[in-house]
Amino acid sequence: MVKKEQLYEGKAKKVFATDDPQIVIVDYKDDATAFNGEKKGTIVGKGVINNQMTNHLMRKLEEAGVPTHFVEELSERETAVKKVSIVPLEVIIRNVSAGSFSKRYGVEEGIVFEQPTIEFSYKDDALGDPLINDYHASALKLATWDEIELIKKYAFTVNGFLKKTLLECGITLVDFKLEFGKLADGTIVLADEISPDTCRFWDVKTGEKLDKDRFRRDLGNVEGAYQEMARRLLGK
Ligand code: UDP
């Protein structure tokens, strides 16, 4: 596989073309942003950890019946993935109250839900990724009704798998964000990443935060938290 020109540079990743029109290469950066790009920084080593953690989880999710864009890990920071058009929805699953949920509804963080919740944000930086429901997403033709139903089904399967896998590592999966993409033939696959950038991970015993909230909230030891998650999940 030959790496060709850069197609896109996002906040945390760069995307490159390859000699295969169906495959692109993602290259994970150490750059971190929060609050719609207002806060910027660097988390040293994050790109390597997020790349390896995402790939580890995507391989397992494929086995659990969730199709993903994953093809092959090429280096510490680079992975070949299937080229998709991203469905412009952030799919958020919550098991425990935190973050914008707590803020929006005026409740403390840490309330354990009897059932996971799902919500969508419309991926649009200029609008600030507003909350959107399935009817509105369908009305705006962001995805078809059937695609949204499938995305929900996959998202809950991901939650079931991730919750169990993380609990075995002594981690509570509080919430996370997924993105899905569409292959040229219309197949919906899980895309983007699953990492401490996109999930909330709390130590089961101490409640210590081991995710990007350490960066967002200036809690210190940001790198240490990412390394601890890599150690627990990947054994390194
Ligand atoms: N999240 C994300 N990207 C976003 C917004 C949220 O990866 O643009 C993740 C976030 O890390 C958390 C979950 O989605 O694990 C729920 O985030 P929330 O809605 O509480 O927003 P936040 O408090 O992060 O602004």
Boltz pocket constraint, residues with backbone or C-beta under 6 A from the ligand:
constraints:
  - pocket:
      binder: B
      contacts: [[A, 90], [A, 92], [A, 93], [A, 98], [A, 99], [A, 100], [A, 101], [A, 129], [A, 175], [A, 176], [A, 177], [A, 196], [A, 197], [A, 198], [A, 199], [A, 200], [A, 212]]
      max_distance: 6.0
